[in-house]
Amino acid sequence: MTADDLTIVLVAGLTATACGLLGPFLVLRRLALLADAVSHAVLPGIVAVWLIAETRAPVPVVAGAAAFAVLCVLGIDAVRATGLVASDAAIALVFPALFSLGVLGITRYASDIHLDLDSTIYGEIAFTPFDVVTIAGVDLARAGVVLAVVVLLNLVLVTALWKELRATTFDPHFGRVTGLRPRLLSRLLLVAVAITAVSAFEAVGAILVVTMLIVPAATAFLVTRSLAAMVAVAVAVGWVGAVAGHVLALTFDSSIAGAMGLVCTGCFVVALVASPRGPVARLLRGRRRVPEFFGGDVENPGPAPSPR
């Protein structure tokens, strides 16, 4: 493995770690589509940067995108907080509005320039070794430095608010009664997701970010019974996708991000088939009673147990 290959794997692994720390909370809170929503909602921020500064330089573009990503998640949370709209509907209401605003901005003010998500925010992970910054005389991949900082921030957030996030994830009403302020915690989590997504978009591409946020967490949900284990397995699955996906891409001379996403999806399929709650286990049990560990019986098993 060359130095460039190692850099690509490390950047992907850092993305997997940053996303794996937050993804389980999104899955358990039924906000899995949030990452995809953010990837569309950043478009008006990119347009705004062009209109104000007339530049497509990475730093101002990411700043503008991050501002609208945060606006998107706060808007979604505000709509959800009304209690009149479900989480998935809130996402489907807010991000199309922001995306449409961006499309209108391009059509009205930027139709004569090459301004789109592919050229400004959707990156290619294969190029990360060539964009470097010098720190203490050492050339490091800029994407790796940025994502390392994001990993540290996410780790601090999750560690410092672990009990509060866990309580409000599984029982927000209990959190409200005990004064944990679930709405504030939800907003902090969503803002962290927005910052993570936008920080990684430029380097690794939107598809890989969405994959790393959701697929490893969904995989971990099938094979774990505690939140801590779910987070650990989500990060581990992301790293498996990073390493094995890179090898797969080199073997078949294909898209690196696509191969990493495919490996992560393969891990989910394996977990789905092998899970005690999966279709194979149900088939093997037939109509026999389900062990008390899983609760209920085959004909009326009740809700699947959630990691605690």
N, C-alpha and C positions, 0 to 999 in steps of 0.2 A: 504494500500500500504506500503510495507516494504521499508527500507532505500535503499536496492539494487534496488528495482523497481523504486524508485524516481531517483536514479542515472542514470539508463538506460534512463528514460524519459527525464531527463535534458540533457544528452549527445546527444540524438536524437534531442531534441529541439534546442540545440546550433548548431548542424549540419544544421538543417532546417533554422536557422537564418543566419548563414554564407552563405549558398547556396542561400537563398531567397534574399539576398542583391545583388547578382550578376546574378542570373538566368534570371530575366527579360531582362537584357541587352543581354544575349546570345540568348534568344528567338527572341527578336526584331531585332537582327543583323543576324539572321538565322545561328547561330552557336550552335544549340542545341546538335549536336553530339560531340561537343568538349569534354565533360566530359567522354564519353565512349572512345574517342580516347586517352585521357590522361591515362585512366586505363590500356590500352594496351601498350602505349609507355613507361611506366616506367620500363618494364622488362629489357632492357639493363642496366639501372642504377643499378638494383639489382645484375645483373651478374657482373658488374664492381666492385661493392663493395666486392663481394666474391673473385674476382681475385686479387684485391689490398690488402684487409685487411683480407681475409679468415674468415669472420664473417657474421652472420645473425642477429646480435643484432639490435634492433629496430631503434636506433638513426642513425647509419651509413646507414642502409638500407633506411630509410625515406629520408635521405640527398641525397643518390644516386638516388632514385626514383624522388625526387623533381627536381634534376638537369636535368634529361632527360624529365620530364614533362614540364619544362620551355623551354627546347630545342624544344620540340614538338610544343608548342603553338607559339613560335617565328618562327619556320619553316612554320607552317600553315599561319601565318600572312604574312610572306615574299612571299609565293606563291600567296596568295590572292592579295597582293599589286601589282603584275605584271599586274593585270587587264585582264589576259588571261585565268584565271581559276576561276570558281565560288567557293563560300565558302565551299559547301559540297564536291566538287571535291578536293579542297585543303586538307581538312581533310582526305579524302579517299586516298590521295597520300602519305601524310607524316606519319600517324601513322602506316600503315602496314609495311612501310620501317623500322621504329624503332622496331616494334614488331618482325619482321623477323630477325633483327640484334640480338635481345635478344634470340630468339629461336636458332639461329646459335651459339651464345655464350654458351648457355647451352649444346647444342649437342657436341660442340668441346671441351669445357673446364670444363664442370660441369655435364657430363652425369652420373658420378658415385656417385653423392650426391643428397640428397633430397632438391632441390632448385626449387621452383615454386611460383607463385603468392599466392596460397592458404596458404602457410606456412610462408610467409614473409610480405605480405602487405595487403591481404584481411582479415580483422579482423572479429570478431564476437561481436556484441554489448552486448550480454548477459555476456561477460567476463569483461566488463569495470569496474564494481565495485571492482574487485579483483586486479587491477593494480593501485596502489595509490602512491601518493607523499605526503610528509609531508611539509606543509607550515604554519609557525607560530604555530607549535605544533598541527595542524589539518590535519588529513588524508583526502586527496581529490583524486578523480579519475583523473589519469594523462590525460586521453582523454578529460575530462571536462575542465581541466586547459588549455590544448593546444587549444581546440576549442574556449574557451572563448577569448584567445588572438587573434585567427584568426577572430572571430566576431568583436572584437575591431578594428583590422587593416582594415577589409573590410568596417566597418562603417566609419572610418576616410577617407578612400579612396573615398567612394561614396559621403560622405558629402562634402569633400573638392573639389571634381571635379564634383559635381552634374550638374551644368549648362553645363559644357564642355562635359560630357558624354551624357547628354540628346541631346544636339545639334548635336553631331557627330553620335549619334545613328540614329536619324531621318533624318538627312541631312548632310552626310559627306562632300559633295561638299561645302556646306555653311561653314562648320567648317574649311575647307582648305582655303577658300577665306578670312575668317576673322582671320586667323592665329591661330586657336585652335589646330593645329597639330593632326589631327585625327589618324594618324598612331601610334604616340607615346601613345595616350590615349588608342587605341586599344590594344597595346602591354601591357600596364600597367594592363588593365582589364584582358587580357588573362593570364598574369603571376599570378594575384591574384586568378583566377580560378584554375590554376595549383596548387598553394600552398594550397588553400582550399581543393581541391580534395585529394591531397596526405596526408595532415594532418588528414583527416577524414578516409581515406582508412583503415588504420591499426585498428582503433577503431570500426568503424561501418560497414565496408565492401563496396566494390565498387558498388554493386547494389543499396544500399540505398543512396549513394552519388549522383549517376547519377539520381536517382529518385528525390531527394530533389533539385537538380539543375534545373531540367527541368519541371517536372510535376506540382508543385505548380505555377511556373511562367506561364506555358501554361494555367492553370486554371484561374489565375488572368487575363490573357489577354482577356479571354472571358467575364469577368464580370466587367471590369473597363474601364475607358476612360481617365485616366491620368497616367503618369509614377509613380508618388508618390504613388497613390492608388494601382497600380499594384505591386509595391515592398511590400507595407504593406500587401496586401492580400496574396501574395506569402509566406511571412513569417508566416502569420496566418494559411494558409493551411498546411504548413509544421508542425506546432505545433499540429494541429488537427490530422495529420497523426501520429505524435509521440505518443500522448496520447491515441487516439482511437486504433491505431495499437497495442500498448502494451496491452491494455485491450483485444483486439481480440486474440492476441497471447496467453495470459494466459487462456482465455476461451476455446480455441480449442487446447491448448498445441502444438503450431506450431512455425515456425520461426518468431522471433520478427521483423527482418528487412523486411522479406517478407510481414508480416501483415501490417507494416507501409507503405510499398510501395503500397500495395493493397488499403489501405484506401485513400492514396493520389490520386490513379488512380480513385477510386470511386468518390472523390470530382470533378475530371476533368469530369467524365461522367455526373454527376449532372449539372455541369456548362454548359456543351455542350448542354444538353437537355433543360435547362432553359434559356440559353442565348437568347437575342433578335435577335442574328444573327444565332441561332441554327436551326436545322431541324424542331423542333416542331413549333417554331414561324413562320417559313416560310410556314409550312403546314397550320397553322391557318390563315395566311394572304391570302393564296391562290394566286390568280392572282391580288389581289388588290395592289395599289401603296404602297410602303414602306414609312412610315413616313419620313419627311425630316430629322429627327434626325439621320437616318441611311444612307440617301443619295440614290437617284436613285429609281428604281422600281424593282419589283420582277424579271421581265424578263431581266433587265439590271441594276443590283444594283450597279455595279462598285466595286472597291476594298473595303474591310472591313476597317472601320476606325481604326487607330492605336492610342494607348494611347499617349497623349502628355504631 
